Every structure is written in structure tokens, then in C-alpha cells.
Amino acid sequence: MKPIKNYSLLTGAMLTLAFTACSNDEIETVPYEGPVAAQVIAGIDGAVTRAHDTSWDNYDAIGISCSGTNTNYTNMKYVTKNTGGSFTHYNGDTEQTTSGIFFQGKEEVTFSAYYPFTGPEGSLPGTDGKISGSTASQYPYTVRNNIDYLFAKGAKTTYASPTISFNGDDTKFKHKMVRLRLALKTSTDDGFSSATEVMLGTYTLGGLRHVGTFNVKDGTAEAPSTSPVVDNWSVSSNCVYNDLGDGARTYIIILYPQEVNGALPFTATIKGQEYKNTTDIKFTNDKLVAGTSYTFTITMKKTGMTVSSCTIGGWTEITGGSGNATMQ
């Protein structure tokens, strides 16, 4: 249903103030006087999320859908201009206050939403809501990552209290992808003349599937078993987050949830010398679980490398694993 644009916003505001405290029974006794514009607020689940913790960035865009007896909308684009999570409908090149989602009756309506928005408005993106993509080529993580898919569902409200709130424990936006952090560090005690040698190295990671889908209808992200496994994926120039805290850097990678075949092989090439670890970057039940952030701390040494302190956190942090690798 296309939004009704000639309805007075003043009437909507008056309804909001008058009925916010009403119970459902009381709402039934209040005359419905016409479409009421929806307002949107949203939060992100997890202590550490996306590129900037739990806050939204200016002009972050989400797609909102609902299906009711009278109020039906598909993939409506809402954007925020602040980090507080307040969204308004976005139509064309300017923000709109007279378009977007309007409650078309007294019924309670249930809403779902996803990030980042993929157009066009009014229809499901991709193939019946499934967006296909690849994680093989990513921007540095300091730039907003368009494959860090988020999903929210279960937000319910009526025309009498027209704020769609994705802020509850069950309705916040949740991560549907996987985050992998490789924290590389060293010191002069490990045989290198300086940490710069490690920072200038090249690195590859194998055993991963990069082609997958994200379903905006139910929030399912996956790399199917039919997706090809990439044995030597370079993480040297992409997904780089400069840490420098321990004389090294951290590589942050977004991946589709998937099953893996044992430990992921990791290769480092520093000043022409190759170092390998094929045993210690491994996951419980050989699965990369949606909404989980895995961190592996890798200590580079002239005699090899040590992988330790696998933590799961932020989104859902995990801890475990250690081991050595021989120099090839």
C-alpha cells in the first residue's frame, strides 16, 4: 500500500500524546480518525558491533516491512541522522516527514527490519528476499561494511502509540554474519628487529567459503556447502584495522556462517620467509556461528608462530585454543 501523504501530521502528533498511556482495551473505545505516521527507534545488540560499537552512523539505512489486515508495507527505507537510533523515512534525495509507514487501522501491527537497506522500496530485494553476495573482497573495517548484515523482528505497536521500537532484548538488531579477528603481534624478544617487519608482512587464510546469501525476511545468512572453498585468501590489503597497541595490527573479517573442515590454514610471509599454522585456528563443532565474533591472537616468532587466546565476544565472544607453528 502506498503511503497517504495528505494526512495532517498535527493530528498524528495529538493522537500520539493522547493515547501513549492507553491500554489495549482503552484503545478499542477511541475512534480511529485516519492514518497515523509511524516513528522508528532502533538499537543494536552486542557490546562491540560493526565499525563503531553499538551506535548508528549518519545516514545508516534500514529496510522495514510489516503485514497486517490493513497496514501492509514492504522494504520501506528509513535512515538516521544521529547515533541515537532515531530513524525517519527517506524518499528520493531528501528526508520526508509526510511519507513512509502509516497505520491504516486500529489493529496491532508486527514489524521486522534489516540492515543495510537494499532497494527498491515496495518489493523484496534479491530473489524473494535473498540477497546474494561474496565476502572475498572487503573494504578495510574502518569503513562501514555493507555485508555486516543485521536483522530485527517482533516489534509490535498500534496507531495509538505509533513508535516502532527495535530496542527490546528480543527486538534489537542482531548480527547475522560472523566476525573473525586475527590479532598479529611480536617483539624484539621473538627474533624480529622491530614490529614493523610483521606489519609489512603478507598473510593468507584458507578453508573458507565466501559466496552466500542473506534473507531479509527471516534474517538467515549462510554460505551453503555448495559454495567453493578458497584455500589461499589474501587478508593483507583488505579488512585491515591498524591497532599498533602490541606492536602489530589486527585484521577484522566479516564472513557468512558456515561449516568448516577442521582448522583454517594461516600463512605469513615476512621478509621473504614463510611461516605456517595449520592446526590452531579452529572452531567448536567445526562451525562459524551467526552473530559470533572470534578473535585469535597470533604471536609471530622467528622459530614459528603461536596462536592463543581465541576469544568470542562483543557480538558473542569465544575463548580457547593455543599452539605452535613451524617455520617453512
C-alpha positions, 0 to 999 in steps of 0.5 A: 500500500502506498503511503497517504501523504495528505494526512495532517501530521498535527493530528498524528502528533495529538493522537500520539500524546493522547493515547501513549498511556492507553491500554489495549482495551482503552484503545478499542473505545477511541475512534480511529480518525485516519492514518497515523505516521509511524516513528522508528527507534532502533538499537543494536545488540552486542557490546562491540558491533560493526565499525563503531560499537553499538551506535548508528552512523549518519545516514545508516539505512534500514529496510522495514516491512510489516503485514497486517489486515490493513497496514501492509508495507514492504522494504520501506527505507528509513535512515538516521541522522544521529547515533541515537537510533532515531530513524525517519523515512527517506524518499528520493534525495531528501528526508520526508516527514509526510511519507513512509509507514502509516497505520491504516487501522486500529489493529496491532501491527508486527514489524521486522527490519534489516540492515543495510537497506537494499532497494527498491522500496515496495518489493523484496530485494534479491530473489524473494528476499535473498540477497546474494553476495561474496565476502572475498573482497572487503573494504578495510573495517574502518569503513562501514561494511555493507555485508555486516548484515543485521536483522530485527523482528517482533516489534509490535505497536498500534496507531495509538502509540505509533513508535516502532521500537527495535530496542527490546532484548528480543527486538534489537538488531542482531548480527547475522554474519560472523566476525573473525579477528586475527590479532598479529603481534611480536617483539624484539624478544621473538627474533624480529628487529622491530614490529614493523617487519610483521606489519609489512608482512603478507598473510593468507587464510584458507578453508573458507567459503565466501559466496552466500546469501542473506534473507531479509525476511527471516534474517538467515545468512549462510554460505551453503556447502555448495559454495567453493572453498578458497584455500589461499585468501589474501587478508593483507590489503583488505579488512585491515584495522591498524591497532599498533597497541602490541606492536602489530595490527589486527585484521577484522573479517566479516564472513557468512556462517558456515561449516568448516573442515577442521582448522583454517590454514594461516600463512605469513610471509615476512621478509621473504620467509614463510611461516605456517599454522595449520592446526590452531585456528579452529572452531567448536563443532567445526562451525562459524556461528551467526552473530559470533565474533572470534578473535585469535591472537597470533604471536609471530616468532622467528622459530614459528608462530603461536596462536592463543587466546581465541576469544568470542565476544562483543557480538558473542565472544569465544575463548580457547585454543593455543599452539605452535607453528613451524617455520617453512 
